[in-house]
Amino acid sequence: MNRALSNYLTLVITLTLCYTVYLFIFKQPFTITPIILFVVGAAIAECIRFFVLKSNEKKEDTLKK
């Protein structure tokens, strides 16, 4: 679970930093909407990754039997 949280935070921080750089380069006004999308999107991506890993573990267990 700690690894999942670490991956999630890394993804959110990376996306937020990219957005911040974009704001400064193109001198765009700040809006909170992209940050919310990054947080929700990263959570969805991490859940998908978690369930895919669990599914692969089950397949490996089945193949070992």
C-alpha positions in Angstrom: 0.0 0.0 0.0 2.9 2.4 0.7 4.2 1.8 -2.8 0.8 2.6 -4.3 0.7 5.8 -2.3 4.2 6.7 -3.3 3.4 6.1 -7.0 0.2 8.1 -6.7 1.9 11.1 -5.1 4.8 11.0 -7.6 2.3 11.1 -10.5 0.2 14.0 -9.0 3.3 16.0 -8.1 4.8 15.5 -11.6 1.6 16.5 -13.4 1.2 19.5 -11.1 4.8 20.7 -11.8 4.2 20.3 -15.5 1.1 22.3 -15.3 2.9 25.0 -13.3 5.7 25.2 -15.9 3.0 25.4 -18.6 1.4 28.4 -16.8 4.6 30.3 -16.5 5.8 29.6 -20.1 2.5 30.6 -21.8 1.5 33.1 -19.1 -1.9 31.5 -18.6 -4.2 32.2 -15.6 -4.2 29.6 -12.9 -7.3 27.5 -12.6 -7.9 24.7 -10.1 -9.7 22.4 -12.6 -6.5 20.8 -14.0 -5.2 20.1 -10.5 -8.5 18.3 -9.6 -8.3 16.3 -12.9 -4.7 15.3 -12.1 -5.6 14.1 -8.6 -8.7 12.1 -9.8 -6.9 10.8 -12.9 -3.9 9.7 -10.9 -6.2 7.9 -8.4 -8.0 6.1 -11.3 -4.7 5.1 -12.9 -3.3 3.8 -9.6 -6.4 1.8 -9.0 -6.2 0.3 -12.5 -2.5 -0.6 -12.0 -3.3 -2.1 -8.6 -6.1 -4.3 -10.0 -4.0 -5.4 -13.0 -1.1 -6.4 -10.7 -3.6 -8.4 -8.5 -5.0 -10.1 -11.6 -1.6 -11.0 -12.8 -0.7 -12.5 -9.4 -3.9 -14.7 -9.5 -2.9 -15.9 -13.0 0.6 -16.8 -11.8 -0.9 -18.7 -8.9 -3.3 -20.6 -11.2 -0.4 -21.5 -13.6 1.7 -22.8 -10.7 -1.0 -25.3 -9.7 
